Amino acid sequence: MRRLVVLASALVFFDVAFFAAISPLLPEYTDRLGLSEAGAGVLAGAYAAGTLLASLPGGFLATRVGPRRTAIGGLLLLGSSSVVFGFAGSIVLLDVSRFVQGVAGALIWSGALTWLITTAPPERRGSVIGTALGMAVAGALVGPVLGGIAAEVGTEPVFGAVLGIAVVLAVIASRLPEARPPERPVLREVAAIIVSRPILAATSFVAVPSLMFGVVEVLVPLRIDELGGGHALIAGGFIAGAALEATLAPIAGRYSDRAGRRAPFVAGIAVCAVAMVFFALAEQLGTVLAALILSALGAGVCFAPALSALSETAEAKRLQQGFAAGLSNMAWSLGQVGGAVGGGLLASASGYAVPSLAVAVVLVATGAYAHRFMTPPALSPAEG
């Protein structure tokens, strides 16, 4: 089990690191290619759009052919598409290659999460998910560093190295066993379960904080740049936030195993809402950075309980864990796409405050809904 936790953590760390590397590069691409805030939002959100498209197919593959093969396929696809991204010179090729990276990320996450959840005992689910999530966030911590390096030395060597790392991880993954044999899901039954109220509620608890992150990852770098901050300050802010989130995620996961999912989830959502209000009112670099740190704190507390609750709800409804992992990917990517593209469009039309306050309202509503319908020790949406 320990080797699997280490491998799964390495897989999601690797994926998220190169997803997060875009943040310090956005101002450079905006200047060099003449992108608007909306165009920057499309570039940042293309990865999440690919993940959205591939989320449920990735869950099906993890169930049908096994999580190991699914993760290995995602690794090789991520390596290949990252090479293209590193050498791309047009916005179309950048958008397309980043979209394919997102497809690869969906396969990696579906494989890694399904592998973990089907192997770990139920009483340790929050802990192992929190550990993997913490490493994923650590990838977000390293990602801006990689992006900052790429901005200085060039994207070609930095993103070109991804393929070699992917091959090494794929070889390691091929040597570990799977806990369960592949299954043959009945897609009609799966579809009926996915649209049931408990599953939709649990999925929304992953999607809403992801919506916040989509807005933050586009607007915060642009706002820092507008207020006179450079690549180093952008990278430093995201590194500090990711360090905090990576530390809190395993702790929140372990706590939710003992006390239930509701309390840490609602507390984290509340902190995220405060962060978005801070950002909406920010007129100085210090306030923007404080909002970024607060958003990371809230996310570090709420994401592990949300993912654990979705897994438990899927189990209660007899939905295969591969599809639960696919739903978590879909929820994350839908939030990221909506936040990145929608936030960019709103910011282009009306400034930074409107999208930030809109997300704060959605976060408050979600926290209130979760407080009412999440009951310790597991997710239990009201019936009817």
Salt bridges, closest charged atoms under 4 A:
GLU28 OE2 - ARG32 NH2 3.45
GLU226 OE1 - ARG223 NH1 2.35
ASP257 OD1 - ARG261 NH1 3.15
GLU283 OE1 - ARG223 NH2 3.45
GLU312 OE2 - ARG261 NH2 2.32
GLU315 OE2 - ARG125 NH2 3.11
